Amino acid sequence: MNQTFNLNLTETNTTSSLIILLRFEIFAACLTYGLGFIGNLFALIVFSSLLEFRRISTGILFLLMTISNFFHLWTLAIDFLGICGYSIYSNIYLQCHLSPFVENISRAMSTYFSVGIAVDRFIRSEMPLRSKMICTRKNIFIVTIIIFIIFCLFWSFYLYPFSSQILITGECIYNQSINFEFFLVNIHIPLRAIFFCLIPIIIMTASNIRMMSNIRQARMRVSDIPHNNDGYKSSTIISSTAISGPVGRRTLAIDRMLLLMMAASVLTFIITQIPFHIYMVVQVNIHTFNSYTDSLIYSMLLIWSSIYFGIAFYLYCLASPLFRRKFIRIGRKLINCQLIHHVTT
């Protein structure tokens, strides 16, 4: 009798804990996706408004990453609503095929835009002269198209019209063959963790470490250069784009801002993406929880991983005073334009 009572009490406490976790996840999702959409909108306004950003390959990569983040947050919001029992699309193909397809491609594109930013800045510090021919906007668009086609092929199986259905809970159920399930569990999910988590982390970390070492060495070389008769150093090449005068100081400020933004982006990627990918690999091989608990854990880690795609603007403002000043200046211009419009009307 006591054992039965204790068992029922344990089940009741577990259910209450899951309900509390679900409510917390709903609040966290609304906060993350809401602030993420707003932040990406502000970042898009700043990146597209600054001529300095649009002139350099790094700025184009930041702009493309922000656009990709928009698409990814939208599909994540749809995915989370489906887990909670609400399907946005009435069409099964849109909900269960096209939406996961866009979600995975936009996640991969955002990830490799971050990798591209790290590699771009690394090349500029490692090969200052050759970087002018390598790190161009044209090359960025060519590589982006190639990578996009590769990712479309990698996730093309989502578009395959195998039988699927949307349950009352909003969750998509697929009638998978044994071979297809083997492909997903043993091949696709591990490959996704390697190519879209492990390899990007290695490349971005190595590029940042090497780039900071190059910058430190360049500053040491500049400090050791003797002054000429006019009191100026005979060489002032600190970065690949540095020149003297106000334009040079402005360029150095942009370089410093991009360095801080990139470092913040890499650190956030490592913290938010590793838990999600580890769980996805472990979960398909070790079935410890029931489907409801599995969905809650998956959605919680999904929200945690989605922070990376929505927090970028706020990290840029915290890490870079120049970015913060640019945003405030653009905001004031928009407010003044609205005031002038109201006065004229």
DRENDO-1510 file (C-alpha; in Angstrom, 1 decimal, always signed):
<recs>
REC; n; res; u; v; w
REC; 1; MET; +0.0; +0.0; +0.0 .
REC; 2; ASN; +2.8; +2.4; +1.0 .
REC; 3; GLN; +4.8; +1.4; -2.1 .
REC; 4; THR; +1.8; +2.1; -4.3 .
REC; 5; PHE; +1.2; +5.5; -2.7 .
REC; 6; ASN; +4.9; +6.4; -3.0 .
REC; 7; LEU; +4.9; +5.4; -6.7 .
REC; 8; ASN; +1.8; +7.5; -7.4 .
REC; 9; LEU; +3.4; +10.4; -5.5 .
REC; 10; THR; +6.6; +10.1; -7.6 .
REC; 11; GLU; +4.6; +10.0; -10.8 .
REC; 12; THR; +2.6; +13.1; -9.8 .
REC; 13; ASN; +5.8; +15.0; -8.9 .
REC; 14; THR; +7.3; +14.0; -12.2 .
REC; 15; THR; +4.3; +15.1; -14.1 .
REC; 16; SER; +4.2; +18.4; -12.3 .
REC; 17; SER; +7.9; +18.9; -13.1 .
REC; 18; LEU; +7.3; +18.3; -16.7 .
REC; 19; ILE; +4.4; +20.8; -16.8 .
REC; 20; ILE; +6.6; +23.4; -15.1 .
REC; 21; LEU; +9.4; +22.6; -17.7 .
REC; 22; LEU; +6.9; +23.0; -20.5 .
REC; 23; ARG; +5.7; +26.4; -19.3 .
REC; 24; PHE; +9.3; +27.5; -18.9 .
REC; 25; GLU; +10.1; +26.4; -22.4 .
REC; 26; ILE; +7.1; +28.3; -23.8 .
REC; 27; PHE; +8.3; +31.5; -22.1 .
REC; 28; ALA; +11.9; +30.9; -23.1 .
REC; 29; ALA; +10.8; +30.3; -26.7 .
REC; 30; CYS; +8.7; +33.5; -26.9 .
REC; 31; LEU; +11.6; +35.5; -25.4 .
REC; 32; THR; +14.3; +33.9; -27.6 .
REC; 33; TYR; +12.5; +34.1; -30.9 .
REC; 34; GLY; +10.9; +37.5; -30.2 .
REC; 35; LEU; +14.2; +39.1; -29.3 .
REC; 36; GLY; +15.9; +37.2; -32.0 .
REC; 37; PHE; +13.7; +38.6; -34.8 .
REC; 38; ILE; +14.0; +42.1; -33.4 .
REC; 39; GLY; +17.8; +41.8; -33.0 .
REC; 40; ASN; +18.3; +40.4; -36.5 .
REC; 41; LEU; +16.1; +43.2; -37.9 .
REC; 42; PHE; +18.2; +45.9; -36.2 .
REC; 43; ALA; +21.5; +44.1; -37.3 .
REC; 44; LEU; +20.2; +44.0; -40.9 .
REC; 45; ILE; +19.4; +47.7; -40.8 .
REC; 46; VAL; +22.9; +48.5; -39.5 .
REC; 47; PHE; +24.8; +46.2; -42.0 .
REC; 48; SER; +22.8; +47.4; -45.0 .
REC; 49; SER; +23.1; +51.1; -44.1 .
REC; 50; LEU; +26.9; +51.2; -43.6 .
REC; 51; LEU; +28.9; +51.6; -46.8 .
REC; 52; GLU; +32.0; +50.4; -45.0 .
REC; 53; PHE; +30.3; +47.0; -44.4 .
REC; 54; ARG; +29.1; +46.6; -48.0 .
REC; 55; ARG; +32.5; +47.4; -49.4 .
REC; 56; ILE; +34.3; +44.5; -47.7 .
REC; 57; SER; +33.8; +40.7; -47.9 .
REC; 58; THR; +33.5; +40.4; -44.1 .
REC; 59; GLY; +30.6; +42.9; -44.0 .
REC; 60; ILE; +28.8; +40.9; -46.8 .
REC; 61; LEU; +29.2; +37.7; -44.8 .
REC; 62; PHE; +27.7; +39.4; -41.7 .
REC; 63; LEU; +24.8; +40.6; -43.8 .
REC; 64; LEU; +24.2; +37.2; -45.4 .
REC; 65; MET; +24.4; +35.5; -42.0 .
REC; 66; THR; +21.8; +37.9; -40.6 .
REC; 67; ILE; +19.4; +37.1; -43.5 .
REC; 68; SER; +20.0; +33.4; -43.0 .
REC; 69; ASN; +19.3; +33.8; -39.2 .
REC; 70; PHE; +15.9; +35.3; -40.1 .
REC; 71; PHE; +14.9; +32.2; -42.1 .
REC; 72; HIS; +16.2; +29.9; -39.4 .
REC; 73; LEU; +14.4; +31.5; -36.5 .
REC; 74; TRP; +11.2; +31.4; -38.5 .
REC; 75; THR; +11.5; +27.7; -39.1 .
REC; 76; LEU; +12.5; +27.1; -35.5 .
REC; 77; ALA; +9.4; +28.9; -34.2 .
REC; 78; ILE; +7.3; +26.7; -36.5 .
REC; 79; ASP; +9.1; +23.6; -35.2 .
REC; 80; PHE; +8.6; +24.5; -31.6 .
REC; 81; LEU; +4.9; +25.3; -32.2 .
REC; 82; GLY; +4.5; +21.9; -33.8 .
REC; 83; ILE; +6.1; +20.2; -30.7 .
REC; 84; CYS; +3.6; +22.1; -28.5 .
REC; 85; GLY; +0.7; +20.9; -30.6 .
REC; 86; TYR; +0.1; +23.8; -33.0 .
REC; 87; SER; +0.8; +23.3; -36.7 .
REC; 88; ILE; +1.1; +26.6; -38.7 .
REC; 89; TYR; +0.7; +25.0; -42.1 .
REC; 90; SER; -2.4; +23.0; -43.0 .
REC; 91; ASN; -0.5; +21.4; -45.9 .
REC; 92; ILE; +1.4; +18.3; -44.8 .
REC; 93; TYR; +4.2; +18.8; -47.3 .
REC; 94; LEU; +4.9; +22.3; -46.1 .
REC; 95; GLN; +4.9; +21.3; -42.4 .
REC; 96; CYS; +6.7; +18.0; -42.6 .
REC; 97; HIS; +9.0; +18.4; -45.6 .
REC; 98; LEU; +9.7; +21.9; -46.8 .
REC; 99; SER; +9.9; +23.5; -43.3 .
REC; 100; PRO; +12.5; +21.0; -42.0 .
REC; 101; PHE; +14.4; +21.4; -45.3 .
REC; 102; VAL; +14.6; +25.2; -44.9 .
REC; 103; GLU; +15.4; +24.9; -41.2 .
REC; 104; ASN; +18.5; +22.7; -41.7 .
REC; 105; ILE; +19.8; +24.6; -44.7 .
REC; 106; SER; +19.5; +28.0; -43.0 .
REC; 107; ARG; +21.2; +26.6; -39.9 .
REC; 108; ALA; +24.0; +25.2; -42.0 .
REC; 109; MET; +24.3; +28.4; -44.0 .
REC; 110; SER; +24.5; +30.6; -40.9 .
REC; 111; THR; +27.1; +28.2; -39.4 .
REC; 112; TYR; +29.3; +28.4; -42.5 .
REC; 113; PHE; +28.9; +32.2; -42.8 .
REC; 114; SER; +30.4; +32.3; -39.4 .
REC; 115; VAL; +33.2; +30.0; -40.5 .
REC; 116; GLY; +33.6; +32.3; -43.6 .
REC; 117; ILE; +34.0; +35.4; -41.4 .
REC; 118; ALA; +36.7; +33.7; -39.3 .
REC; 119; VAL; +38.6; +32.5; -42.4 .
REC; 120; ASP; +38.2; +35.9; -44.1 .
REC; 121; ARG; +39.8; +37.7; -41.2 .
REC; 122; PHE; +42.4; +35.0; -40.9 .
REC; 123; ILE; +43.5; +35.4; -44.6 .
REC; 124; ARG; +43.6; +39.2; -44.2 .
REC; 125; SER; +46.0; +38.9; -41.3 .
REC; 126; GLU; +48.0; +36.0; -42.7 .
REC; 127; MET; +48.3; +37.2; -46.3 .
REC; 128; PRO; +47.7; +40.9; -46.4 .
REC; 129; LEU; +48.7; +41.4; -50.0 .
REC; 130; ARG; +47.0; +38.3; -51.5 .
REC; 131; SER; +43.9; +38.9; -49.4 .
REC; 132; LYS; +42.9; +41.7; -51.8 .
REC; 133; MET; +42.4; +39.2; -54.5 .
REC; 134; ILE; +41.0; +36.4; -52.4 .
REC; 135; CYS; +38.7; +38.2; -50.0 .
REC; 136; THR; +36.4; +39.8; -52.5 .
REC; 137; ARG; +32.6; +40.2; -52.6 .
REC; 138; LYS; +32.5; +38.3; -55.9 .
REC; 139; ASN; +34.2; +35.3; -54.4 .
REC; 140; ILE; +31.9; +35.4; -51.4 .
REC; 141; PHE; +28.8; +35.2; -53.7 .
REC; 142; ILE; +30.4; +32.4; -55.8 .
REC; 143; VAL; +31.3; +30.3; -52.7 .
REC; 144; THR; +27.8; +31.0; -51.1 .
REC; 145; ILE; +26.1; +29.6; -54.2 .
REC; 146; ILE; +28.3; +26.5; -54.3 .
REC; 147; ILE; +27.8; +25.8; -50.6 .
REC; 148; PHE; +24.0; +26.4; -50.9 .
REC; 149; ILE; +23.7; +23.8; -53.7 .
REC; 150; ILE; +25.8; +21.3; -51.6 .
REC; 151; PHE; +23.5; +21.8; -48.6 .
REC; 152; CYS; +20.4; +21.4; -50.7 .
REC; 153; LEU; +21.7; +18.0; -52.0 .
REC; 154; PHE; +22.7; +17.0; -48.4 .
REC; 155; TRP; +19.1; +17.6; -47.1 .
REC; 156; SER; +17.3; +16.7; -50.3 .
REC; 157; PHE; +15.7; +13.6; -48.7 .
REC; 158; TYR; +13.4; +15.9; -46.8 .
REC; 159; LEU; +11.7; +16.8; -50.1 .
REC; 160; TYR; +11.2; +13.2; -51.0 .
REC; 161; PRO; +7.4; +12.6; -50.8 .
REC; 162; PHE; +7.4; +9.6; -48.5 .
REC; 163; SER; +4.2; +9.1; -46.6 .
REC; 164; SER; +3.8; +11.4; -43.6 .
REC; 165; GLN; +1.1; +12.7; -41.4 .
REC; 166; ILE; +0.5; +15.4; -38.8 .
REC; 167; LEU; -0.9; +14.2; -35.5 .
REC; 168; ILE; -3.4; +16.1; -33.4 .
REC; 169; THR; -0.3; +17.1; -31.3 .
REC; 170; GLY; +1.1; +18.9; -34.3 .
REC; 171; GLU; +4.0; +16.4; -34.6 .
REC; 172; CYS; +5.1; +15.0; -38.0 .
REC; 173; ILE; +5.2; +11.2; -38.2 .
REC; 174; TYR; +7.0; +9.6; -41.2 .
REC; 175; ASN; +6.5; +6.1; -42.5 .
REC; 176; GLN; +10.2; +5.3; -42.8 .
REC; 177; SER; +11.7; +2.2; -44.3 .
REC; 178; ILE; +14.3; +0.2; -42.3 .
REC; 179; ASN; +17.0; +1.4; -44.7 .
REC; 180; PHE; +16.0; +5.0; -44.4 .
REC; 181; GLU; +15.9; +4.9; -40.6 .
REC; 182; PHE; +19.3; +3.3; -40.6 .
REC; 183; PHE; +20.6; +6.1; -42.8 .
REC; 184; LEU; +19.1; +8.8; -40.5 .
REC; 185; VAL; +20.3; +7.3; -37.2 .
REC; 186; ASN; +23.7; +5.9; -38.2 .
REC; 187; ILE; +24.9; +8.1; -41.0 .
REC; 188; HIS; +23.1; +11.4; -41.3 .
REC; 189; ILE; +22.8; +12.6; -37.7 .
REC; 190; PRO; +26.5; +11.8; -36.9 .
REC; 191; LEU; +27.6; +13.5; -40.2 .
REC; 192; ARG; +25.6; +16.6; -39.3 .
REC; 193; ALA; +27.3; +16.8; -35.9 .
REC; 194; ILE; +30.7; +16.5; -37.5 .
REC; 195; PHE; +30.2; +18.9; -40.4 .
REC; 196; PHE; +28.0; +21.5; -38.7 .
REC; 197; CYS; +29.4; +21.5; -35.2 .
REC; 198; LEU; +32.8; +19.9; -34.8 .
REC; 199; ILE; +34.5; +21.1; -38.0 .
REC; 200; PRO; +33.2; +24.7; -37.8 .
REC; 201; ILE; +34.3; +24.9; -34.1 .
REC; 202; ILE; +37.8; +23.7; -35.1 .
REC; 203; ILE; +38.1; +26.1; -38.0 .
REC; 204; MET; +36.8; +29.1; -36.2 .
REC; 205; THR; +38.9; +28.5; -33.1 .
REC; 206; ALA; +42.1; +27.9; -35.0 .
REC; 207; SER; +41.5; +30.9; -37.3 .
REC; 208; ASN; +40.9; +33.2; -34.3 .
REC; 209; ILE; +44.0; +32.0; -32.4 .
REC; 210; ARG; +46.2; +32.3; -35.5 .
REC; 211; MET; +44.7; +35.7; -36.4 .
REC; 212; MET; +45.2; +37.2; -32.9 .
REC; 213; SER; +48.8; +35.9; -33.0 .
REC; 214; ASN; +49.4; +37.6; -36.3 .
REC; 215; ILE; +47.9; +40.9; -35.0 .
REC; 216; ARG; +50.1; +40.7; -31.9 .
REC; 217; GLN; +53.2; +40.1; -34.0 .
REC; 218; ALA; +52.4; +42.9; -36.4 .
REC; 219; ARG; +52.0; +45.3; -33.5 .
REC; 220; MET; +55.3; +44.2; -32.1 .
REC; 221; ARG; +57.0; +44.7; -35.5 .
REC; 222; VAL; +55.5; +48.1; -35.9 .
REC; 223; SER; +56.6; +49.2; -32.3 .
REC; 224; ASP; +60.1; +48.1; -33.2 .
REC; 225; ILE; +60.3; +50.1; -36.4 .
REC; 226; PRO; +62.6; +53.1; -36.1 .
REC; 227; HIS; +61.3; +56.6; -36.6 .
REC; 228; ASN; +62.4; +58.6; -39.6 .
REC; 229; ASN; +63.7; +62.2; -39.5 .
REC; 230; ASP; +60.1; +63.6; -39.5 .
REC; 231; GLY; +59.3; +61.6; -36.4 .
REC; 232; TYR; +57.1; +59.1; -38.2 .
REC; 233; LYS; +57.6; +55.4; -38.4 .
REC; 234; SER; +58.9; +54.3; -41.8 .
REC; 235; SER; +56.2; +51.7; -42.1 .
REC; 236; THR; +52.7; +51.7; -40.6 .
REC; 237; ILE; +51.3; +48.5; -42.1 .
REC; 238; ILE; +49.4; +47.0; -39.2 .
REC; 239; SER; +46.5; +45.5; -41.2 .
REC; 240; SER; +45.9; +44.7; -44.8 .
REC; 241; THR; +43.8; +47.8; -45.3 .
REC; 242; ALA; +45.4; +50.3; -42.9 .
REC; 243; ILE; +46.4; +53.6; -44.4 .
REC; 244; SER; +47.3; +56.9; -42.8 .
REC; 245; GLY; +45.0; +59.8; -42.0 .
REC; 246; PRO; +41.4; +59.8; -40.9 .
REC; 247; VAL; +40.4; +57.1; -43.4 .
REC; 248; GLY; +43.1; +54.8; -41.9 .
REC; 249; ARG; +41.9; +55.4; -38.4 .
REC; 250; ARG; +38.3; +54.7; -39.6 .
REC; 251; THR; +39.5; +51.5; -41.2 .
REC; 252; LEU; +41.3; +50.3; -38.1 .
REC; 253; ALA; +38.2; +51.0; -36.1 .
REC; 254; ILE; +36.1; +48.9; -38.4 .
REC; 255; ASP; +38.8; +46.1; -38.3 .
REC; 256; ARG; +38.7; +46.2; -34.5 .
REC; 257; MET; +34.9; +46.1; -34.4 .
REC; 258; LEU; +34.8; +43.1; -36.8 .
REC; 259; LEU; +37.4; +41.3; -34.6 .
REC; 260; LEU; +35.3; +41.8; -31.5 .
REC; 261; MET; +32.1; +40.8; -33.2 .
REC; 262; MET; +33.7; +37.7; -34.6 .
REC; 263; ALA; +35.2; +36.6; -31.3 .
REC; 264; ALA; +31.8; +37.0; -29.6 .
REC; 265; SER; +30.1; +35.0; -32.3 .
REC; 266; VAL; +32.5; +32.1; -32.1 .
REC; 267; LEU; +32.3; +31.9; -28.3 .
REC; 268; THR; +28.5; +31.9; -28.5 .
REC; 269; PHE; +28.5; +29.2; -31.2 .
REC; 270; ILE; +30.6; +26.9; -29.1 .
REC; 271; ILE; +28.4; +27.3; -26.0 .
REC; 272; THR; +25.0; +26.9; -27.7 .
REC; 273; GLN; +25.6; +24.3; -30.4 .
REC; 274; ILE; +27.6; +21.6; -28.7 .
REC; 275; PRO; +24.8; +20.4; -26.3 .
REC; 276; PHE; +22.2; +20.2; -29.1 .
REC; 277; HIS; +24.3; +18.1; -31.4 .
REC; 278; ILE; +25.5; +15.8; -28.6 .
REC; 279; TYR; +22.0; +15.1; -27.6 .
REC; 280; MET; +20.9; +14.4; -31.2 .
REC; 281; VAL; +23.6; +11.8; -31.6 .
REC; 282; VAL; +23.0; +10.2; -28.2 .
REC; 283; GLN; +19.2; +10.3; -28.3 .
REC; 284; VAL; +18.9; +8.2; -31.4 .
REC; 285; ASN; +21.1; +5.4; -29.9 .
REC; 286; ILE; +20.1; +5.5; -26.2 .
REC; 287; HIS; +16.3; +5.5; -25.6 .
REC; 288; THR; +16.1; +6.5; -22.0 .
REC; 289; PHE; +12.9; +8.6; -21.9 .
REC; 290; ASN; +9.4; +8.3; -23.2 .
REC; 291; SER; +8.4; +10.3; -26.3 .
REC; 292; TYR; +6.9; +13.2; -24.3 .
REC; 293; THR; +10.0; +13.7; -22.2 .
REC; 294; ASP; +12.2; +13.3; -25.3 .
REC; 295; SER; +10.2; +16.1; -27.0 .
REC; 296; LEU; +10.6; +18.4; -24.0 .
REC; 297; ILE; +14.4; +17.8; -23.8 .
REC; 298; TYR; +14.7; +18.3; -27.6 .
REC; 299; SER; +12.7; +21.5; -27.6 .
REC; 300; MET; +14.7; +22.9; -24.6 .
REC; 301; LEU; +18.0; +22.2; -26.4 .
REC; 302; LEU; +16.6; +23.5; -29.6 .
REC; 303; ILE; +15.7; +26.8; -27.9 .
REC; 304; TRP; +19.2; +26.9; -26.3 .
REC; 305; SER; +20.9; +26.4; -29.7 .
REC; 306; SER; +18.6; +29.0; -31.3 .
REC; 307; ILE; +20.0; +31.6; -29.0 .
REC; 308; TYR; +23.0; +31.8; -31.3 .
REC; 309; PHE; +20.9; +32.8; -34.3 .
REC; 310; GLY; +19.1; +35.6; -32.4 .
REC; 311; ILE; +21.6; +37.0; -29.9 .
REC; 312; ALA; +24.2; +38.2; -32.4 .
REC; 313; PHE; +22.9; +41.9; -32.5 .
REC; 314; TYR; +23.0; +42.2; -28.7 .
REC; 315; LEU; +26.6; +40.7; -28.6 .
REC; 316; TYR; +27.7; +43.1; -31.3 .
REC; 317; CYS; +26.4; +46.0; -29.2 .
REC; 318; LEU; +28.1; +44.8; -26.1 .
REC; 319; ALA; +31.4; +43.8; -27.7 .
REC; 320; SER; +31.8; +46.8; -30.1 .
REC; 321; PRO; +31.4; +50.4; -29.1 .
REC; 322; LEU; +31.7; +51.4; -32.7 .
REC; 323; PHE; +28.8; +49.1; -33.7 .
REC; 324; ARG; +26.8; +50.5; -30.8 .
REC; 325; ARG; +27.4; +54.1; -32.0 .
REC; 326; LYS; +26.5; +53.2; -35.5 .
REC; 327; PHE; +23.2; +51.7; -34.4 .
REC; 328; ILE; +22.3; +54.7; -32.2 .
REC; 329; ARG; +23.1; +57.1; -35.1 .
REC; 330; ILE; +20.9; +55.2; -37.5 .
REC; 331; GLY; +18.2; +55.0; -34.9 .
REC; 332; ARG; +18.2; +58.7; -34.5 .
REC; 333; LYS; +18.1; +59.3; -38.2 .
REC; 334; LEU; +15.0; +57.0; -38.5 .
REC; 335; ILE; +13.3; +58.8; -35.6 .
REC; 336; ASN; +14.1; +62.2; -37.2 .
REC; 337; CYS; +12.7; +61.1; -40.5 .
REC; 338; GLN; +9.5; +60.0; -38.8 .
REC; 339; LEU; +9.2; +63.3; -37.0 .
REC; 340; ILE; +9.7; +65.2; -40.2 .
REC; 341; HIS; +7.1; +63.0; -42.0 .
REC; 342; HIS; +4.5; +63.8; -39.2 .
REC; 343; VAL; +5.2; +67.5; -39.4 .
REC; 344; THR; +4.9; +67.7; -43.2 .
REC; 345; THR; +1.6; +65.7; -43.1 .
</recs>
